[in-house]
Amino acid sequence: MTGLTEHLAQFIVRTSTADFPPGMLDKAKKVIADTFSAIVGSVNSDVAAPLAKYLAASGETGTSPILGTSRTSSPELAALVKSAQAEG
């Protein structure tokens, strides 16, 4: 592991929810819900068609779902599509 990756992994392993400041979990839940809403809501947006073409052209297959669709892809491509949808 690289130094940064190892540091992040150790932080994750050693940190529990008891270490979080008060109210942080509630805020995190709202942010996650908002992000999923943006991803699913963008399925018919202007960014959806180019993403679908890119996904089809890539030929990638995998088990990671493309939210709001019946498609799956590799984790990397699914993350790219999801992040673009979240911004869309």
C-alpha positions in Angstrom: 0.0 0.0 0.0 1.1 3.6 -0.6 1.6 5.8 2.4 -1.7 7.7 1.8 -3.7 4.5 1.2 -2.2 2.8 4.3 -2.9 5.9 6.4 -6.5 6.0 5.2 -7.0 2.3 5.7 -5.7 2.6 9.3 -8.0 5.5 10.0 -11.0 3.5 8.8 -10.0 0.4 10.8 -9.3 2.4 14.0 -12.2 4.8 13.9 -15.7 4.0 15.2 -18.9 6.0 15.1 -18.3 6.8 18.8 -15.4 9.0 17.6 -17.7 11.2 15.4 -18.8 14.6 16.6 -22.4 14.9 17.7 -24.8 15.2 14.8 -22.3 14.0 12.2 -24.1 10.7 11.4 -27.4 12.6 10.8 -25.7 15.0 8.4 -23.9 12.2 6.6 -27.3 10.4 6.1 -28.8 13.5 4.6 -25.8 14.0 2.3 -26.0 10.4 1.1 -29.7 10.5 0.6 -29.3 13.8 -1.4 -26.6 12.2 -3.6 -28.6 9.1 -4.3 -31.6 11.4 -5.2 -29.4 13.4 -7.6 -28.0 10.2 -9.2 -31.5 8.6 -9.7 -33.0 11.9 -10.7 -30.5 12.5 -13.5 -31.4 9.2 -15.3 -33.3 11.3 -17.9 -31.1 14.4 -17.8 -28.9 15.9 -20.5 -25.9 14.0 -19.1 -27.7 10.6 -19.3 -27.5 10.0 -23.1 -23.8 10.6 -23.4 -23.1 8.5 -20.3 -25.2 5.6 -21.8 -23.3 5.9 -25.1 -20.0 5.9 -23.3 -21.0 2.9 -21.2 -22.2 0.9 -24.2 -19.1 1.8 -26.2 -16.8 0.7 -23.4 -18.1 -2.9 -23.5 -17.5 -3.1 -19.8 -19.5 -5.6 -17.8 -19.5 -6.2 -14.1 -21.6 -6.4 -11.0 -21.7 -2.8 -10.0 -25.1 -1.3 -10.6 -25.7 1.9 -12.5 -28.3 3.5 -10.3 -31.6 4.3 -11.9 -31.0 1.8 -14.7 -30.9 -2.0 -15.2 -27.3 -1.8 -16.3 -24.2 -3.0 -14.4 -20.5 -2.3 -15.1 -17.1 -2.5 -13.6 -16.6 -0.7 -10.3 -14.5 2.0 -11.9 -16.9 2.8 -14.7 -19.9 2.6 -12.4 -18.2 5.1 -10.1 -17.5 7.4 -13.0 -21.1 7.3 -14.2 -22.5 7.7 -10.7 -20.3 10.7 -10.0 -21.2 12.4 -13.3 -24.9 11.7 -12.6 -24.6 13.2 -9.1 -23.2 16.4 -10.7 -25.7 16.4 -13.5 
